[in-house]
């Protein structure tokens, strides 16, 4: 019996990005898990402004509600800001989960302090709001923005240099873990090594593995 998960992109993406997201989740999922990433028919192209977030909330909610309970066992929102999560939890007949809510719940029993790393200062502010809403803001020892544009974040050299610098800064702050403020950030071995023995949490993957455990134990309701 397979575990079928619908994953919803928070932005309107092109075919290449859709395939990239699909591949990342498929590679990390268990043998019994079938994931399918859905694009938004209408939605923002980036999450850079408050208007983008509002547009995203509406689009993700519509896509989530347009889910066949006979086809999927769970919905996972592919965004660290958990857009439309509360509304979908309340109204969708399918169990719906947000990456950051799942990640922060696990962090709260593992560490006493952690650092956020996100692309921009505005996204850092949004993450702090999310942490506060979930009652975990007291665990945030620091938060660092990469200070690069969305386009620059797709350039491996620029991204790796910025990420390595912020990871090292987080360690200096005394962080016992680093939480990435994006579900799509992918770190190579050299960047991961800069964290030494400090764990780096990628919210989307943490959430998917948590869902797989709940499903395996028949606890997914």
N, C-alpha and C positions, 0 to 999 in steps of 0.2 A: 504494500500500500504506500503510495507516494504522498509526500507533504508538499502541497502546492501553494506557493507564495507569490502574491502580486506585489511588485515593487513599483512605486510611483515616483517618477522624476519630478522635481520641484520647478523645473524650468523647461521651456520648449527647446529641444535639442535637435541636432542634425543626426543623420543616419549613422555617422561614424561614432559620435558620442554615445548614441543609444547602444550600439554594438559593444563599445568599450565597457559601459556600465553592465550590460548583460554578461559579458565575459568575466568581469571581476567577481560578480556575485556567483556565477555558475562555477567558477574555479574554487571558490571558498565553501560552497555548499556541500552537504553530505550526500551520500549515494542515493538516499531515499527522497531527497529534496529536489523539487523542480521549481525554479524561479523564472519569472517572466517580468522584464522591465517594461513599463508602459510610459510612453511619451505623453505630453499634454497637447491636446488639440489646440487649446489656447493657453498662453501663459507667458511670463516674462522670459527674456533671453538670458538674464543674469539676475542675481540677488544682490543689488547694490544700493537700492533706495527703499525707503518705507513704502513707496508705491509698488515696488516690485514684490514686497512681502505680502501686501494686501491682494495683489493680483494672484500671487502664488497660492495663498490660502484658499481663495475662491476656486481656482482651477484644480487644485489637489482634492478639495472636498467633492467637486463634481465628478472627478475621475474615480475617487474612492466609492462614492455612492453608486456609480455605474459599474459595479462589480457583481458578477454572478456567483452567489453562494454555492452553487453546484460545481463551479470550476475551481474555486480557491478556498483554502483553509485559513489564510491569514493575509493581511495587508501590511506592508512595511513602507513607510514614507522615506524616500531616499534623500533626506535632508537633515542636517544637524540641528536646524531650528525647529523641528517637529511641527511644520505648518499644518493647520486644520486637524491636528491630532485630537484635541478635546471634542470637537464637533463630530468627528468620525467615530470616536469611541462611544459617544452617546447615541448616534443615529444609525451607524452601519450595522447590519446583521452579522458582519464578519469581524472577528477579532482584529483590531488595528493597533499598530505599534509605531512609536517614534524612536529613532536611533539614540537621541540624546537622553531621553527619559530612561531607556534601558541601560545605557552606559553609566549614567550618574548613579543609578540604583546600585549597580555592581561596585562602582568606585567607593561608594559610601561605606562598604564593609571591608574594603581592601586597603585604603590609604587614608591619611589624615589631611593631606593637602596635595593639590595638583595644579598644573598650569594648562590654560587654553592656548592654542595656536590657531589663528585664522588668517585669511588673506588680507582683510582690511580692518581699520579701526572701527568702522561702523558694524562690521560683523562681530567683532569682539564685544561691542556694546550689546548686541542682540543676544549673544551667548551668555553674557552676564545676567541678562533679564531671564533667560530660560533657566539658568541655574537657580536664580532667586525664586522663580515660580515653582520649582521642584524642591525648594527648601535645602539646596546644597551649595548656596553661594559662599557659606562659611568655609568650604573646603578649597576654594579657589585662592591660591597663594599669589598667582600672577596670571597675566594674560598678554600675549604678544601678537602683534599683527605683522604679517610678512612684508607689508608695504609695497605690494606689487599689484598690477592690474590683472583682470581676468585673463586677458590675452597673454600676459607675461607668465601667468601661472601655468600655462600650457607649454612653456619652454623649459625643458628639463634642467638646463644649466642655471637659468635664473631662479627657478623654483628650488632646486637642491641647495644652492648657495644661501638663499634666504631662510629656508627651513633649518638647515644645519646651524645657522647663527642663532635662530630663536630657540632651538632645542637646547643649545649650550647655555643660553640665557635663563631658560627655565630651570636647568639643573643648578645654576648659581643661586636661583631664588629659593632653592630647597624643595622643589617639587618632587614628590614621590612617584608621580606619573604625569604623562603628557596626554592631553586629549585634543585630537585634531578637530577643528571647527568646520569640517567638511566630510561628507561621506565619499567623496571622489578622489581625495588626495592619495597618491600612491608613492610610497617611499622606497628607494633602492637600498641595497645593503649598506652602502657607505653612509647614507644619511641615518639609517637606523643605528649604525654603530656609534654615531656621535652621541646617542643617548646612553651609551654604556649599558648598565644593567637596569636602567629605568624603563618601565614598560610604556609603550605608546599605544593608546587606544584609538582605533578607527571605528567611530560609532556605528556605521552601517554593518560592518562585519561582526561587531560585538552583538548587535541586536539580532542579526540573522542566526548566529550560533545559539543565542539564548532562546529564540523561538524554536529552534530544532530540538533543544533539550526539553522544553515544555511540551512540545508535540510528542516526543518519544515517551514521555512519562504520563501522557494523556492528561495534561494539566492545562492545555490551551483551550480557554473558554471565551 
